[in-house]
Amino acid sequence: MFKSFDVTPAVVEIDSNPGLTFYELYMTEGVPQLTGLETDPMLQGTKAFPGPGGTMFRLISYPPKRPEGYKPPPGVTFETGVKELSDKIPRMGDHFERGAPGMHTTDTIDYGVVVRGEMTLELDDGQKFICARAIASCRTAQGIAGANPLPEPCLMAFVSVGGKRG
């Protein structure tokens, strides 16, 4: 059974980071009961990441590379930015590290694919990887940050699978 052929109504724009947009597509918690009659779980809202055994499918559009000397919108600080993230996607801001822009760690396995554009990924040990269109990445239990190096937006698709730290 196909659940939807439309663009998701769950579009989350982050005003403190203009151009950062989350398209929340589908999520499950625990082991789903597959009856073919499931209600759309996104009607209950979204969350940052799934719990153990759960999944989250989302697209994220990252803004273009900021020009030299770029300043965030007036009044935006790290604290207000992560608060907005958590207000719009519950608990999302909790995963970000102060003093390391974009660096975050989660209890998930994240499968990511660049749909359009390019993304530079940096691990918490300093390793950097450039992911271009159709390049996939997989991350587990390690800090990661991403930056769009191009002058146009980057669109990535992610499936996160909730796990437990060992």
Disulfide bonds with the S-S distance in Angstrom:
none
